[in-house]
Amino acid sequence: MNIDTIKILITMLLYMLVVICIGIYFAKRANQNSEEYFLGGRSLGPWVAAMSAEASDMSGWLLMGLPGVAYWCGFADAFWTALGLGLGTYINWLIISKRLRRSSTVFGNSITLPDYFSNRFHEKKKVIMTISSLFILIFFTVYAASCFVTCGKLFHTLFGFSYHSMMIAGVIFVIIYTILGGFLAESASDFMQSIVMICALTAVLVIATIEAGGPNAVLNNIKKIPGFFEFFGIASPSLKSGAQQIANNLPVFENAKVYGFLTILSTMSWGLGYFGMPQVLLRFMAIRKADELKKSRRIATTWAVISMIAAVCIGLIGRTLYPTALTTQSASENIFILLSSNLLPSIGAGLVMAGILAATISSSDSYLLIAASAFSKNIYQGILKKDATEKQIMNVSRITLAIVALIGVIIALDENSVIFTIVSFAWAGFGATFGPIMIFSLFWKRTNRQGAIAGMLAGGLSVFIWKIYIRPLGGFFDIYELLPSFIISCLFIFIVSLLTKAPEKAIQEDFEKAKTFAC
């Protein structure tokens, strides 16, 4: 490694040291009991709730996946995805957050998502709790794998280290950090990381635009590529053995493809995922006062919009500056790293790389912690050993965390994995499994336990069925699995609830109480 690379590495290591110190600072409080460890005692302020939710939500996908999509096939796919996510962010904070904060308190002072769903329907046999916990374990394992891929790609691209060894080193770091501090440490560091992420995106965007000759120069360049800068068209790289062909030192593209209404609807359906995203919903439950969620909504939406605009633009500018540098879809996700390391001074590049690391850490610790709580709190204590002590719950949580991370490592072993693809599947899983029942449980009093069970199973299983068997049929069926699975889940909840017995009076009374409960 040369001196500049060493400076970048040192900067990133110093950043990681700060993150560990945050974990140590919160360790004593976090380990007092499971409520402190998993939900921080409902003590988050509006800024920390908003920024930590967005940082854990966006993850390395924002800094690598989204710019990679823009670099690879142009504006349309990245734009419609970002638009759907922006609208989903705002609507989720607007209609779900306050009602969930109140309902999670009224229904058994729930501290995890499976807790809330089970308590909402006054379960005696914990079927809903078991189903929701298992789906959380499955989809967060996939999500964690996407973070591990990000970590491996980052260090491999920057320093030439082995992808596998760097991926595993990142996993070990995240496990130690998450075990140390729990939810409070995670939220506090996520707040810091959200600042690093948005600063990194803004800095690279400005410097890269200047380097490319300004906005007009960028537009003139990318408009030469068929379908690259269109709302209703998409660029199609000419591939040979999976790599884009190069001719006369320029990337070769085939004729542009149409980006039709059905595709736009499919892409924008990413926004539906927010209604079922545990790492975001937990922030709603953890804020200290429901009235502070209005301020959080404005902060979160502003952060998300600015960050996604910057990420999309970075991908487009990257194609202008380095048109032939990244010739596979997997490699294209390194465009942010390439711009940062080539255009910024070493210390600045180190801080920007820390931004990618920040995104990875902020997400993977959330995923691992929520997955661990789903098993230890909801399955182990809720079903297997109801008299479990706080110490036993915490120990089981840490063991679960390590096992989930290990499975995530196995999934992430393929260094050609595309982060965007991995995230899209897990996102669909959460959105279709939990999104519909979250909306119905908060806003429709007639929703009952049978409808909830049917809807969750239908939504979660439909994601697998549509992805594996139906979408490959192409044509009308080639739409993102979240959209049809979300609709199927809603139909099952509605129809099954109407065909079965109405919720008992006590449940309906709690539902009415939650509408105006002061907390």
C-alpha positions in Angstrom: 0.0 0.0 0.0 1.2 3.5 -0.7 1.1 6.4 1.8 -2.3 7.7 0.6 -3.9 4.3 1.0 -2.4 4.0 4.5 -3.9 7.3 5.5 -7.3 6.2 4.2 -7.0 3.0 6.3 -5.9 4.9 9.4 -8.8 7.3 9.1 -11.3 4.4 8.8 -9.8 2.6 11.8 -10.1 5.7 13.9 -13.7 6.0 12.9 -14.3 2.4 13.9 -12.6 3.1 17.3 -15.1 5.9 17.9 -18.0 3.6 17.2 -16.7 1.0 19.6 -16.3 3.7 22.3 -20.0 4.5 21.8 -20.9 0.9 22.4 -18.8 0.8 25.6 -20.4 4.0 26.8 -23.9 2.6 26.6 -23.0 -1.0 27.6 -23.8 -0.6 31.3 -27.3 0.8 30.7 -28.0 -1.5 27.9 -27.4 -4.6 29.9 -29.7 -3.6 32.8 -32.6 -5.5 31.3 -34.0 -6.6 28.0 -36.2 -3.5 27.5 -33.2 -1.3 27.7 -31.2 -3.6 25.5 -33.8 -4.0 22.8 -35.7 -0.7 22.9 -33.5 1.7 24.9 -36.3 2.3 27.5 -38.3 4.4 25.0 -36.0 7.3 25.4 -35.0 8.4 21.9 -35.3 12.1 21.0 -36.7 13.2 17.7 -33.4 13.8 16.0 -31.9 10.5 17.0 -35.1 8.6 16.2 -35.3 10.1 12.7 -31.6 10.0 11.7 -31.0 6.5 13.2 -34.1 5.1 11.4 -32.9 6.4 8.0 -29.3 5.3 8.5 -30.2 1.8 9.5 -32.8 1.7 6.7 -30.7 2.9 3.8 -27.5 1.0 4.7 -24.7 0.4 2.1 -27.5 0.2 -0.5 -27.6 4.0 -0.5 -23.9 4.5 -1.1 -23.2 1.5 -3.3 -26.4 -0.1 -4.6 -28.3 2.9 -5.8 -25.4 4.7 -7.4 -24.5 1.4 -9.0 -28.0 1.1 -10.6 -27.7 4.7 -12.0 -24.2 4.0 -13.4 -25.2 0.7 -15.0 -28.5 1.4 -16.7 -29.2 5.1 -16.3 -31.6 7.5 -14.7 -35.1 5.8 -14.9 -34.6 2.7 -12.7 -32.8 4.7 -9.9 -35.2 7.6 -10.1 -38.5 5.7 -9.8 -37.0 3.6 -7.0 -35.9 6.7 -5.1 -39.2 8.4 -5.7 -41.1 5.4 -4.3 -38.8 5.3 -1.3 -39.1 9.0 -0.6 -42.9 8.9 -0.7 -42.9 5.8 1.5 -40.7 7.4 4.0 -43.0 10.4 4.4 -46.3 8.5 4.5 -44.9 6.0 7.0 -43.9 8.7 9.4 -47.1 10.6 8.8 -49.7 7.8 9.3 -48.0 4.9 11.1 -45.5 6.4 13.6 -47.8 8.1 16.1 -50.5 5.4 16.1 -47.8 2.7 16.5 -46.1 4.5 19.4 -49.5 4.6 21.3 -50.6 1.1 20.3 -47.4 -0.6 21.3 -47.8 1.0 24.8 -51.5 0.2 25.2 -51.1 -3.4 23.9 -48.9 -4.9 26.6 -46.1 -2.3 26.5 -44.6 -4.2 23.6 -40.9 -3.8 23.0 -40.5 -5.9 19.8 -42.5 -6.1 16.6 -43.6 -9.7 17.3 -44.6 -8.6 20.8 -46.8 -5.9 19.4 -48.5 -8.2 16.8 -49.1 -10.9 19.5 -50.4 -8.5 22.1 -52.5 -6.6 19.6 -54.7 -9.7 19.3 -54.5 -10.8 22.9 -52.8 -14.1 21.9 -52.8 -17.0 24.4 -51.2 -19.5 21.9 -48.3 -17.5 20.5 -48.9 -18.3 16.8 -48.5 -14.8 15.5 -45.5 -14.2 17.6 -43.9 -17.4 16.3 -44.7 -16.6 12.6 -43.4 -13.0 12.8 -40.3 -14.0 14.7 -39.4 -16.7 12.1 -39.9 -14.3 9.2 -37.7 -11.7 10.9 -35.0 -14.3 11.4 -35.2 -15.3 7.7 -35.3 -11.9 6.1 -32.8 -10.2 8.4 -30.3 -12.9 7.8 -30.5 -12.1 4.1 -30.4 -8.4 4.9 -27.3 -8.9 7.1 -25.6 -10.7 4.2 -26.0 -7.6 2.0 -24.1 -5.6 4.6 -21.4 -8.1 4.7 -21.1 -8.0 0.9 -20.7 -4.2 1.2 -17.9 -4.5 3.7 -16.0 -7.1 1.7 -16.3 -5.1 -1.5 -15.2 -1.9 0.2 -11.9 -3.2 1.6 -11.2 -5.4 -1.5 -11.7 -2.5 -3.9 -9.8 0.1 -1.7 -6.8 -2.0 -0.4 -6.7 -5.1 -2.5 -7.3 -7.3 0.6 -9.1 -10.6 0.2 -12.8 -10.1 -0.2 -13.6 -13.0 2.1 -11.2 -12.1 4.9 -12.3 -8.5 5.0 -16.0 -9.5 4.9 -15.4 -11.8 7.9 -13.4 -9.2 9.8 -16.3 -6.7 9.3 -18.7 -9.3 10.6 -16.6 -9.9 13.8 -16.5 -6.1 14.4 -20.2 -5.7 14.0 -21.0 -8.6 16.4 -18.7 -7.3 19.1 -20.1 -3.8 18.8 -23.8 -4.9 18.8 -23.3 -7.3 21.8 -21.7 -4.4 23.8 -24.2 -1.7 23.6 -27.6 -2.9 22.3 -30.3 -0.6 20.9 -29.1 2.7 22.6 -25.6 2.3 21.3 -26.9 1.3 17.9 -29.2 4.4 17.7 -26.6 6.8 19.0 -24.0 5.6 16.5 -26.6 5.5 13.7 -27.3 9.1 14.4 -23.6 9.9 14.0 -23.3 7.7 10.9 -26.3 9.4 9.2 -24.4 12.6 9.4 -21.3 11.0 8.0 -23.3 9.5 5.2 -25.0 12.6 4.0 -21.8 14.7 4.3 -20.0 12.0 2.2 -22.6 12.0 -0.5 -22.8 15.7 -0.7 -19.0 16.2 -0.8 -18.5 13.5 -3.5 -21.4 14.9 -5.6 -20.0 18.5 -5.6 -16.4 17.5 -6.3 -17.3 15.0 -9.0 -19.6 17.5 -10.7 -16.8 20.1 -10.8 -14.3 17.5 -12.1 -16.8 16.5 -14.9 -17.0 20.1 -16.1 -20.3 21.0 -14.5 -23.9 19.9 -14.8 -24.3 20.8 -18.5 -21.2 18.7 -19.4 -22.6 15.7 -17.5 -26.0 16.0 -19.2 -24.5 16.4 -22.7 -22.4 13.3 -22.1 -25.0 10.9 -20.7 -27.7 12.0 -23.2 -25.5 10.4 -25.9 -26.2 7.0 -24.4 -29.5 5.5 -25.7 -32.1 5.6 -22.9 -29.6 6.6 -20.2 -31.2 9.9 -19.2 -34.9 9.2 -19.8 -37.9 8.9 -17.5 -39.6 6.3 -19.6 -36.6 4.5 -21.2 -33.7 2.5 -19.8 -30.2 1.9 -21.1 -29.2 -1.6 -22.0 -25.4 -2.4 -21.8 -24.2 -4.7 -24.5 -22.8 -7.7 -22.7 -20.5 -10.5 -23.5 -20.0 -13.2 -20.8 -21.6 -10.9 -18.3 -19.3 -7.9 -18.9 -20.1 -4.8 -20.9 -18.3 -4.6 -24.2 -15.9 -1.7 -24.9 -15.2 -0.2 -28.4 -12.9 2.8 -29.1 -12.5 3.3 -25.4 -16.2 3.8 -24.9 -18.9 1.5 -23.4 -21.2 -0.2 -25.9 -24.9 0.0 -25.4 -27.8 -1.6 -27.3 -31.0 0.2 -28.2 -32.8 1.7 -25.3 -35.6 -0.3 -23.8 -39.1 1.0 -22.8 -39.7 1.8 -19.2 -43.5 1.4 -19.2 -46.2 2.2 -16.7 -46.3 -1.3 -15.2 -42.5 -1.2 -14.6 -42.8 2.3 -13.0 -45.6 1.0 -10.7 -43.5 -2.1 -9.9 -40.4 0.0 -9.1 -42.2 2.6 -7.0 -43.7 -0.2 -4.9 -40.4 -0.1 -3.0 -42.2 2.5 -0.9 -44.7 0.0 0.4 -41.8 -1.8 2.2 -41.6 0.9 4.8 -44.8 -0.1 6.4 -43.3 -3.4 7.4 -39.6 -2.5 8.1 -38.8 -3.5 11.7 -35.7 -1.3 12.0 -37.8 1.8 11.2 -40.9 0.8 13.1 -38.9 0.2 16.2 -37.8 3.8 16.2 -41.5 4.8 16.3 -42.0 2.6 19.3 -38.8 3.9 21.0 -39.3 7.7 20.8 -39.9 9.2 24.2 -43.0 11.2 23.3 -45.5 10.6 20.5 -45.9 14.3 19.8 -42.2 14.5 18.8 -42.8 12.3 15.8 -43.9 15.2 13.7 -40.5 16.8 14.0 -38.9 13.4 13.3 -40.9 13.0 10.1 -39.6 16.3 8.7 -36.0 15.4 9.6 -36.2 11.9 8.2 -37.9 12.9 5.0 -35.4 15.7 4.3 -32.5 13.4 5.0 -33.8 10.7 2.7 -34.6 13.0 -0.2 -31.3 14.8 -0.2 -29.3 11.5 0.2 -31.1 9.7 -2.6 -30.9 12.6 -5.0 -27.1 12.7 -4.4 -26.7 9.0 -4.7 -28.5 8.9 -8.1 -26.5 11.8 -9.4 -23.2 10.3 -8.3 -24.0 7.2 -10.5 -24.7 9.3 -13.5 -21.6 11.5 -13.1 -19.6 8.4 -12.5 -20.5 7.1 -16.0 -19.2 10.4 -17.4 -15.9 10.4 -15.6 -15.2 6.7 -15.7 -17.3 5.3 -18.6 -15.3 2.0 -19.0 -13.9 1.4 -15.5 -16.7 -0.9 -14.2 -17.9 -3.4 -16.7 -20.2 -5.7 -14.7 -23.3 -5.0 -12.8 -21.7 -6.1 -9.5 -18.6 -4.0 -10.2 -20.7 -0.9 -11.0 -21.7 -0.7 -7.3 -18.1 0.4 -6.6 -18.6 3.7 -8.4 -18.9 5.7 -5.2 -15.6 4.2 -3.9 -13.9 4.9 -7.2 -14.9 8.6 -7.3 -14.0 9.1 -3.6 -10.6 7.5 -3.8 -9.6 9.3 -7.0 -11.0 12.8 -6.5 -10.5 13.4 -2.7 -7.4 13.9 -0.7 -6.5 10.8 1.3 -7.9 12.0 4.6 -11.1 13.1 2.9 -11.4 9.8 1.1 -10.9 8.0 4.4 -13.8 9.9 5.9 -16.0 9.2 2.9 -15.0 5.5 3.0 -16.0 5.6 6.7 -19.3 6.8 5.4 -19.8 3.5 3.6 -18.6 1.7 6.6 -21.0 3.7 8.7 -23.9 2.7 6.4 -22.9 -0.9 6.7 -22.5 -0.9 10.5 -25.7 1.1 11.1 -27.7 -1.4 9.2 -26.1 -4.7 10.2 -26.2 -3.9 13.9 -29.9 -3.1 13.6 -30.6 -6.3 11.6 -28.7 -8.6 14.0 -30.2 -7.0 17.1 -33.8 -7.3 15.9 -33.2 -10.8 14.7 -31.7 -11.7 18.1 -34.6 -10.2 20.0 -37.1 -12.0 17.8 -35.7 -15.4 18.9 -34.6 -14.7 22.5 -37.5 -12.5 23.6 -40.3 -13.8 21.5 -39.6 -17.5 20.9 -37.3 -18.5 23.8 -39.0 -16.5 26.5 -42.4 -16.2 24.9 -42.8 -19.9 24.0 -40.0 -22.2 25.0 -39.1 -21.0 28.5 -41.6 -18.5 29.9 -39.8 -18.2 33.3 -36.5 -17.3 31.6 -34.4 -14.8 33.6 -33.1 -11.6 32.1 -29.6 -13.0 32.1 -30.8 -16.1 30.2 -32.6 -13.9 27.6 -29.5 -11.8 27.1 -27.3 -14.9 26.7 -29.6 -16.5 24.2 -29.8 -13.2 22.3 -26.1 -13.1 21.9 -25.9 -16.7 20.7 -28.7 -16.0 18.2 -26.9 -12.9 17.0 -23.7 -14.9 16.3 -25.6 -17.7 14.5 -27.5 -15.2 12.3 -24.3 -13.5 11.4 -22.7 -16.9 10.5 -25.5 -17.8 8.1 -25.3 -14.3 6.7 -21.6 -14.9 6.0 -22.4 -18.1 4.1 -24.9 -16.2 1.9 -22.3 -13.4 1.3 -19.5 -15.7 0.2 -20.1 -15.0 -3.5 -18.1 -11.8 -4.1 -20.0 -11.2 -7.3 -23.2 -10.7 -5.4 -25.2 -7.6 -6.3 -26.1 -5.6 -3.2 -29.2 -4.1 -4.8 -30.6 -7.6 -5.7 -30.0 -9.0 -2.2 -31.6 -6.0 -0.5 -34.6 -5.9 -2.9 -35.6 -9.5 -1.9 -35.3 -8.9 1.9 -37.1 -5.6 1.5 -40.0 -7.3 -0.3 -40.1 -9.9 2.4 -40.6 -7.5 5.2 -42.9 -5.2 3.3 -45.3 -8.0 2.3 -45.2 -9.9 5.6 -45.5 -7.1 8.0 -46.7 -4.0 6.1 -50.3 -5.0 5.4 -50.9 -6.3 9.0 -49.3 -3.2 10.5 -51.7 -1.0 8.6 -54.8 -3.1 9.3 -53.9 -3.6 13.0 -53.6 0.1 13.5 -56.6 1.4 11.5 -59.2 -1.4 11.1 -60.9 -2.5 14.4 -62.4 -5.5 12.7 -59.0 -7.1 12.0 -58.8 -10.3 13.9 -56.2 -12.9 14.8 -57.2 -15.3 12.0 -56.9 -12.6 9.5 -53.5 -11.5 10.8 -52.1 -15.1 10.6 -53.5 -15.6 7.1 -52.2 -12.3 5.9 -48.7 -12.7 7.2 -48.3 -16.2 5.8 -49.8 -15.2 2.5 -47.6 -12.2 2.1 -44.3 -13.8 3.2 -44.8 -17.0 1.2 -45.9 -15.0 -1.9 -42.6 -13.2 -2.0 -40.8 -16.5 -2.5 -43.3 -17.9 -4.9 -43.4 -14.8 -7.1 -39.7 -14.3 -7.1 -38.8 -18.0 -7.9 -41.7 -19.2 -10.0 -43.9 -16.4 -11.4 -41.6 -13.5 -12.2 -39.3 -15.6 -14.5 -42.4 -16.1 -16.8 -41.8 -12.5 -17.9 -44.2 -10.1 -19.6 -47.0 -9.0 -17.3 -45.6 -11.1 -14.5 -42.1 -9.5 -14.5 -42.8 -7.1 -11.7 -41.2 -6.6 -8.3 -42.4 -9.3 -6.0 -43.3 -6.8 -3.2 -46.3 -5.3 -5.1 -48.3 -8.5 -5.8 -47.4 -10.0 -2.5 -48.5 -6.9 -0.6 -51.8 -6.9 -2.4 -52.3 -10.7 -1.7 -51.6 -10.1 2.0 -54.1 -7.3 2.2 -56.8 -9.4 0.6 -56.2 -12.4 2.9 -56.4 -10.1 6.0 -59.6 -8.5 4.8 -61.4 -11.5 3.6 -60.4 -13.9 6.4 -61.2 -11.3 9.1 -64.7 -10.8 7.6 -65.4 -14.6 7.3 -64.4 -15.3 10.9 -65.5 -14.1 14.4 -65.0 -10.4 15.3 -62.4 -9.5 17.9 -63.5 -9.8 21.5 -64.7 -6.7 23.2 -61.5 -6.1 25.3 -59.4 -6.0 22.1 -61.8 -3.4 20.5 -61.7 -1.3 23.6 -57.9 -1.3 23.6 -58.0 -0.3 19.9 -60.2 2.7 20.7 -58.0 3.6 23.7 -54.8 3.6 21.5 -56.2 6.3 19.2 -55.8 9.0 21.8 -53.6 7.5 24.5 -51.1 10.0 25.9 -47.5 8.9 25.8 
